[in-house]
Amino acid sequence: MTQTVATPVVNSTDATIAELWEQLDPVFDDILASAPTRDAAGGIDTAPVEKLRAAGFTRLRVPQAYGGYGLSLPQAYTFFVALAAADSNLAQALRAHWSFVEDVLSRTDEHAAFIHRWLTRLGAGDIIGNAITERGNAHGTTATRLTHHDGQWKLDGTKYYSTGTGYADWIAVAATGDDDEPVSLALPADASGVHIVDDWDGFGQRLTASGTTTFSDVTVDATEIFPAGLGLESGDRTAYGQAAWQTVHLATLVGIAKAVLRDGTAYVQSRTRTFSHGAAGTVRYDPQVLQLLGELSAQVAGIETIFHAIPPVLAEHFAADAAGDQVPEAAIDELYAQVYQAQQVIAPVTLEVATKIFEVGGASATSQARAFDRHWRNARVLASHNPLIYRARILGDYLVNGVSPERKYTVGQAESSRPGSGSS
């Protein structure tokens, strides 16, 4: 029997938006207040994510018929940026969940059972993490194997940088099947044979649970194997192409820039000491400090404007995918170019803002209690995930030679070490 799938609400009412802000603002405030302490301590603290779950953050885009709020993508992204401004670690930790929701919503009725099953889970508050990336693999290959024997599906392998898995109820996994073709699946995070280790050692994103996940003879329910051809690393659909994945990064970077400006402004307002060579009796009236903050505010406003132009376009592509409509290749190229161009501006500006803010004060601005450094560290790691130099080259090739921007992104060892033999 074919399941009936609820159509996502395109725009929720102002009352719904107001209700969500009323629920989420106190949670964002609590998360912000504890962010410096949690960042210094490291590890996986599930309490903030549980508060976000309870307040409805993980259900923003889930249709109301399934227990969510049915927000449009642009509406939902205003809340995502707000979370990133409170703690960019948690925004990054929920990146896989955010993208998975879009994957479910942008599938056609051909996958009605899959859609219904997952919207029911997501509407109930379930959170999904990811286990995609491996070390030592060749480009486009996955050593993690899903095999079928004795009437059961079994999963074996090791994944790294499995962001958010330590906070999740489910893990979305990219593997290789018996036919040596890519296959995607989901399994409970607490399934027997799943071992999650929080061993991420980057100097930023310390709270994102981006560690190692090992699968040892894990039994996989056949119904949890995703429909063929639409896997986690597929660039064929917008939901799991780089335009969508990168947009989440950009939202987090914008949130970091807003956080820097917020914290820097509050710091200046609170200062009573000044330098003998300063231009005013107190820092808050120093024209040079005011000029710097004014310049940073303009930069932050600029990248916000650039970012918020993306979700409406992305939403159109998601809607076309859900309807089974063929989007012209030129339009897809334009979307990817828009996102990659935004990356070239938003990442460097955020890093610049996160550095320049230290010019507004003396050594007290470097206090570990204030933890201003976490903004730069987190932004630097985010900006390193998809190197800007490669994306800039791709944009130039598109501009000059009409070569379509890359839609999927893999990391692995090249077949040859010859210069120019690797892929981007």
N, C-alpha and C positions, 0 to 999 in steps of 0.2 A: 504493500500500500504506500503510495507516495505521500510524503509529509507535506503539509502546507507551511510555507516559509513566510514569516512576517516581513513585510517590506520596511526597511529602515526609515525612520522619520527624517525628512530632509532638514528641517529646522525645528528645534524644540521651542516652546513658548518662552516668553520672557519670565514667566512665573517659574518655569522649570530651571532656567538659568539662575534666577535669584535664589531658589531653593538650594541649588548645588553650591553656590558661593557661600551661603549660610552654613552649609554642612562642611565644606572643605576649607574655608578660610581658617577656622581654629586649628584644623589638622596641619595646614601649611605653617601656621605660626608655631605650633609645637615642634614640628620637624626642624624649622629654622633655629629655634632656641637650642635644640640639642645637637645641631649639625657639627659645630666645632669639636665638641666632646666626643661624639661618635666617630668623627673622622680621625681624631688622634688615637682613639682606641682600636680602630679597625675591626675586622670580623663581621659576622652576620648578626645583625640585630633585627629580628622580624617585627618588633613592636610597631615601628613607623609604617611598615607596609600593611600590617593588620589594620591600623587606623585608616589608611587610605582605602583599603578594601571595604571596611565598614561604612565609610562615608560616601562610597559610590564611585570613587575615581576609576576603578578598573572596569566599570560598566557604563562609562560615558557614551560610548558609541553603540552599545547593545540596544536593540529595539525595545521599546517599552513593553511590548507583548511578551518579552522574555525576561522582564525584570530590570531592564536598563533604563537609560534616559533618552535614547534616540537622538543624541546631538549630531549635528552636521560635523564634518571634519574640521572646518574652520572654527566652529564653536568649541569643539573638544580641544583643539590645539591651544586655545587661550588658557585652559586649565593646565595643560601639559607644561607650557612655558612657566606658569606660576609655580608648579612643583619644582621645576628645574631651578628657579630662582631661590626656592627654599632650601633645596638640597639636590644638586645636579647628580649626585651619586644615585639617588633613588629613581630619578627620571631615566637614567641610563639602565638601571637594573630592570625597569619595566619596559624597556624598548622592545624586547622580543614579544612580550604580551601585547603591546600596542600594535605591532605589525601583524601579529597573528589574528587579532580581531578584524583587521582590514582584509586579511586573506579570506576569512570566513564570509564577511559581508560582500565581498566582490566576486564570489563564485556564482555561477549560473544555477538555475533550477535543476539542471542535470545532476547536481550534487545535493539535492534537497535533504536527503537523510543525513549527510555529513554536516550540512548547515544547521539543521534542527538540533542534532546531537550537541554540537559545540556551542550554539547560542544558548541552549538550555544550561550547559555547564557555566559558560561565561556569565549568564544572567544570574546564576546562583552565587557568583563571586569567585569562581575558580580562576587561578592565575597560572599562566603558562610561561616557562622559560625555554631556553634553547640549548642544544648541543650540536653544533654544526662544524666548528673549526677543528682541524687536526694539525699535528706537527709531523714533518717528514713526508707528507703526502705529495704526490705530483699534482700539478694543476689539473683541476677538474676530476680528481679521483678522491674516493673516500675509503679508508681502510676498515672502518666500522662496517660489520657485515650483519645483514638480516638473512637468516637461513631457515629453511623449512625441512624438518626431519621428524619422523615418528609422530606426524600429525600436529606438530607444534611449530610456531614461529619463535626463533631465538635471536637475541641481539647480543653481539660481542664487539667491544672496541673501547677506545679512549678518546675523549674530546677535551679540548682546551679552550680557554676563554669563553666558557659557557655562561655568559652573562645572565644574571637573574635567577639561575636555577636554584640557588640556595633559598630563594623566597617563594618558589613556585610549588603548585600542586601537581602540575604536569610538565613534562619535558618534550619538546618537539625535537626530533632527531633526524639528521641526514645520514643515510647509510647507503650501502651497495647491496643489491639483492642477489638472489641466486642466478639471475640472468646477466649479472655484471652491469646492470643498469642502475641509475640513481633511484632511490626510494626514500620517501619520507614517512614518518610515523610519530605517534605520541604514546607516552606511557606515564603512569603515575610516578611522581618523584620519589615516592617511598616504596616502589616495587622491589621485590627481592632481587638482589644482584646489582642494584644501582648504588654506586658509592660516590658521594659528592664531597670534594675537598676544597676548602676556601684557601687556595695557595697562590692566588694572583699576587704578584710582587711589584706591580707598577707603582710609581710614586704618586699617581693620581687614581681616581675611581676606586678608592680603597674599599668602599662599601657596596660595590656592585655585584658581589658574589660571582666574579668572573673567573672562577677556578677550574679545576679539573673534574670531569665526570667520567667515571668508568662503568662500563656495562659488562657484566660477567654472567653469561648464560641466562640472560633476562628473558622471561616468557612474555611474548607480545600478543595481545589479543588481535585477531585478524581484522576486526572492525576498526582498529585504531591505525591501520595502514592507510595513508592518504590516497585519494584518487591519483592514478598514474598521470605523469606528465606535468604536474603542477607542484613541483617540489619546493623545498625551502630555499634552494639556490637557483631557482628558475628565473630567468630574466624575461620569460615569455609573457608574464602577466605583471601588471603594474605593482600589485601588492607585494611581490617578492623581488621586484627589480630594485636597482640601486637608487632610483629616484625616490622611492618610498622610504627605504632604509636610511638614506642620507638625510632626508627631511627630518627624521626624528633626531638625528645628531644636531642638525641646525637649530631645531627648537631648543635643545638642551644648551647649546652655545649661547643663544640669545638669552636664555634664562640666567646663565652665568654672568653675562655682561650686565644684565639688570641688577643682579645681586651685588656685583662689584660697585656699581654706581650707588645703590642703596646703602651699602655698608660704608663706603667712602664718605658719602654725604653725612651720615650719622656720626661718623668719627670726627669730621671737621666741626660739626655742630657742638660736639661734646668737649672739644679741646679748650683748655684754659691757658696752657703754656704756649709760648711762641719763640721764634728765633730773634736774636738781637738785630740780625740783618733782614728781618721780615719787613713787609711793607705796611703792616698795621699792628695795632696793639693786641689784637686777638686774631687767630687764624681765620675765623669765620668771616672776617671783614677784609682779609688780605686779598687785594685785587688779583694777584697772580694765582692764588689758590682758587679763587672764584672763576678766573678765566679757564683754568685747567678743568674744573668740574663742568663748566659750561661746554667746553669742547667735548669732553667725554659724554655728556648727556646727548649732544648732537650725534655722536657716533653711534650710541646705543639706539637712539630713535631711528637712525638710518638703517641699521641692520634689522630692526624690528619691521620696518616698512618693507624691506626686501623679503624678509621671511614670510610675512603674512600674505604676500602675493602668491605664494606657492600652494597652500592647502586648497583654495578654490579650484585651481587647475587640476591638482591631484585628485580631488573629489570627482571631477568630471570623468577622468580616466577610470577610476574605481567603478563609477556608475555604468560606464560603457562596458566594462568587463562583466559586471553583474547581469547586464541585459544581453550579453552575448554579441554586442555590436563590435564590428571591426573598426578600430581607430586607425586613421591614415598614418603611415609610417612617418611622414613629415611632422605630424602633430606629436608623435611620441618623441621624435628627435628634439623637438622644441622644448618639451617638458624636461627631458634629461639635460639639455643645455641650460635651461633656466635654473635647475637645481645645482648643477656643477658651477655655474657662474656665481650663484649665491654662496656656495662653499668658498670660492676664492675671495669673497669679501667678508663674510661673517666670521670665519675662523681667524684670519689675521687681525681683524678689528677687535674681536673678543680678547685675543692674547695681548694686544696693545693696551686695551683698557685695563686688563688685569695687571699689567706691569706699571702703567703710568699712575695708577691710583696711589702708589707708595710715595709719589712726589708731594702729596698734600700734607705730609707730616714727617716727623722724625722717626727715631728708632722704635718708638712705641707702636707705630703702625705694623711692625713686624712681630708683635707679641703673639705667642702661640695661643693665648686665650682668645684673641680676635680671629686667628686662623685665616687672615686674608690670603695667605699663600695657597689655601686649598682651591680657590677659584682658578688661579693660574695653573696649578697642577692638573686639575680636572679638565680644564680647557685644552691644555697641551696634549694630554693623552687622547682626548676626543678627536682633536685635529690630526693626530698621528694615525688614526685607524685607516683612513683612506688618503694617502699622501697627496698633498695639493699639487705637487709638481707634475704628477701623472695626469691628474684631472685637467690641469692647465694645458698640457700637451694635447689631450683628447679634444678639448675645446678649440684649440688652434687648428687641429686637423679637420674638425667639423666646419670651422669658419672658412678655411682656405680651400680645402679639398672636398668638402661635402661628405666626409666620412661620418657615418652615424656614431654618436657617442655610445660607448660601452654601456650595456644594460645590466650586466651581471658582473660579479666581482668575486674572484677566488684567490686564495693564497696557497702557495705550494712550491715545490722545487721544479725548476724548468728542466726540460729534457736535455738541454745543453747549456754549458756555462759560457758559450760564445757571446760576446757583446751583441745585444739586439735580439737575442734568441728567446728572451723571456717575454711574458705577456703582461699587460697592465691590469 
